[in-house]
Amino acid sequence: MAVEQEIRKALSEAFQPSELEVINESHQHAGHAGHDGSGESHFAVKIRAASLAAMPRLARHRAVQQALQAVQPRIHALRLDIG
């Protein structure tokens, strides 16, 4: 399964979001450190979920990182917009 699909699946299962965008930004980092040539190294995630909105900012980030624990080793950079 592609990394983007794994991210989407893990976050959907963990938070049942009302809004979820997973954007592969790897092409913007070609030739930079961390770009492994796979085309799946840099991602941006925008997620909105009631369960996350009730948490403090740091707790939201920790919860998302925990949900992505299985896929995290394959990601070099992850930009989060959580609400």
Secondary structure in CASP SS format (residue, H / E / C, confidence):
PFRMAT SS
TARGET T0000
AUTHOR 0000-0000-0000
METHOD secondary structure of the structure
MODEL  1
M C 1.00
A C 1.00
V H 1.00
E H 1.00
Q H 1.00
E H 1.00
I H 1.00
R H 1.00
K H 1.00
A H 1.00
L H 1.00
S H 1.00
E H 1.00
A H 1.00
F H 1.00
Q C 1.00
P C 1.00
S C 1.00
E E 1.00
L E 1.00
E E 1.00
V E 1.00
I E 1.00
N E 1.00
E C 1.00
S H 1.00
H H 1.00
Q H 1.00
H H 1.00
A C 1.00
G C 1.00
H C 1.00
A C 1.00
G C 1.00
H C 1.00
D C 1.00
G C 1.00
S C 1.00
G C 1.00
E C 1.00
S C 1.00
H E 1.00
F E 1.00
A E 1.00
V E 1.00
K E 1.00
I E 1.00
R E 1.00
A C 1.00
A H 1.00
S H 1.00
L H 1.00
A H 1.00
A C 1.00
M C 1.00
P C 1.00
R H 1.00
L H 1.00
A H 1.00
R H 1.00
H H 1.00
R H 1.00
A H 1.00
V H 1.00
Q H 1.00
Q H 1.00
A H 1.00
L C 1.00
Q C 1.00
A C 1.00
V C 1.00
Q H 1.00
P H 1.00
R H 1.00
I C 1.00
H C 1.00
A E 1.00
L E 1.00
R E 1.00
L E 1.00
D E 1.00
I E 1.00
G C 1.00
END
